[in-house]
Amino acid sequence: MSENKEGYCLNTDGVGVNVSCIFPNGDKYEGQCSRSASGALVRSGIGKHTSASGIIYMGEWCEDKMLGRGSLQFPSGALYEGEFKDNMYHGSGTYIFPDGSVYRGHFCSDRLEGEGTFTDAQGLSWTGDFHGEAALGLKLLHNL
């Protein structure tokens, strides 16, 4: 097995193989690949990608893009677990911020979008409709 300059995994023994790759930029990938139209193997199936900067994605891939269920962990301590589409948070998911606050709900193109609940680091929770950085009409949930 070898790599080309773009960092695709190359192999000559068919589609649907398990690979372990180190890309030219220092990124690493371990998991499933399939044959692209150009003949290169691309990340497809289940795999783990670790960037040289320490970001770790574990989950589903399709044609070299994060697509389906997975988790994305950042060196800051932030963590996203949920659905991906075209390398972005998209669908239902949970985002844990470095300070321990948590958003559970819907995402669209990497943005908080739709029904969700935000719980701050002190444990106070708000629920409502989120639209990126705007969240008008949130309701504070009371713990009785």
C-alpha positions in Angstrom: 0.0 0.0 0.0 1.2 3.5 -0.8 -0.1 7.1 -0.9 -0.3 9.7 -3.6 0.3 13.4 -3.1 -3.3 14.2 -2.3 -3.2 11.8 0.6 -5.7 9.2 -0.8 -5.2 5.6 0.2 -4.0 3.6 -2.7 -4.4 -0.2 -3.1 -4.8 -2.6 -6.0 -6.8 -5.4 -4.5 -10.4 -4.1 -4.8 -13.1 -2.2 -3.1 -14.1 -2.2 0.6 -10.7 -2.7 2.2 -9.4 -1.8 5.6 -6.5 0.5 5.6 -4.1 2.4 7.8 -2.8 5.6 6.2 -0.5 8.5 7.2 -1.2 11.5 5.0 1.6 14.0 3.9 0.3 16.6 6.3 0.7 14.2 9.3 -3.0 13.2 9.5 -3.8 9.5 10.2 -6.7 7.3 9.1 -7.6 3.8 10.1 -10.7 2.2 8.7 -12.6 1.3 5.7 -12.0 2.6 2.1 -13.7 2.0 -1.2 -12.6 2.7 -4.8 -13.5 6.1 -6.3 -14.2 6.8 -9.9 -10.6 7.7 -10.5 -9.4 4.4 -9.0 -8.0 5.8 -5.7 -9.3 4.4 -2.4 -11.3 7.0 -0.4 -12.6 6.8 3.1 -15.9 5.1 3.0 -17.5 3.0 5.8 -16.4 3.2 9.4 -13.1 4.8 10.3 -11.0 7.0 12.6 -9.2 10.1 11.3 -6.8 11.9 13.6 -5.5 15.3 12.4 -2.0 16.4 13.0 -3.5 19.1 15.3 -5.2 16.5 17.5 -8.8 16.6 16.2 -10.2 13.0 16.2 -13.2 11.9 14.1 -14.6 8.4 14.6 -17.6 7.4 12.6 -19.1 6.9 9.2 -17.5 8.1 6.0 -18.8 8.3 2.4 -16.5 9.2 -0.5 -14.0 11.0 1.8 -16.6 13.0 3.7 -18.0 12.6 7.2 -21.6 11.4 6.6 -23.9 9.6 9.0 -23.2 9.0 12.8 -19.9 9.9 14.4 -18.1 11.9 17.1 -15.6 14.7 16.6 -13.3 15.5 19.6 -11.2 18.7 19.8 -8.0 19.3 21.8 -9.8 22.0 23.7 -12.1 19.4 25.2 -15.1 20.2 23.0 -16.9 17.2 21.7 -19.7 16.7 19.1 -21.6 13.4 18.9 -24.3 13.0 16.4 -25.2 13.2 12.7 -22.9 14.6 10.0 -23.5 15.5 6.3 -20.8 16.9 4.0 -18.2 17.1 6.8 -20.6 19.3 8.9 -22.9 18.8 12.0 -26.2 18.1 10.4 -29.2 16.5 12.1 -29.6 15.5 15.7 -26.6 15.8 18.0 -25.0 16.8 21.2 -22.2 19.4 21.5 -20.2 19.6 24.7 -18.4 22.9 25.1 -14.9 23.1 26.8 -16.5 24.7 29.9 -18.8 21.8 30.3 -22.0 23.4 29.0 -24.0 21.2 26.6 -26.4 21.7 23.7 -28.6 18.8 22.7 -30.8 19.2 19.6 -30.8 19.9 15.9 -28.0 21.2 13.7 -27.9 22.4 10.1 -24.6 23.0 8.3 -22.6 23.3 11.5 -25.1 25.7 13.2 -27.5 25.1 16.1 -30.8 25.1 14.2 -34.2 24.1 15.5 -35.5 22.5 18.7 -32.9 22.1 21.4 -31.8 22.3 25.0 -28.8 24.2 26.3 -27.5 23.5 29.7 -24.8 25.8 31.1 -21.8 24.9 33.2 -23.8 25.6 36.4 -26.6 23.2 35.4 -29.3 25.7 34.3 -31.2 24.5 31.2 -33.0 26.4 28.6 -35.2 24.9 25.9 -36.6 26.3 22.7 -35.8 27.1 19.0 -32.2 27.9 18.2 -31.2 29.7 15.0 -27.4 30.0 14.9 -26.4 32.6 17.5 -30.1 33.7 18.0 -32.4 31.8 20.3 -35.5 34.0 20.9 -38.1 32.8 23.3 -36.1 30.2 25.3 -37.7 28.9 28.4 -35.7 28.1 31.6 -36.4 24.6 32.8 -36.9 24.4 36.6 -35.6 21.5 38.6 -38.2 21.0 41.4 
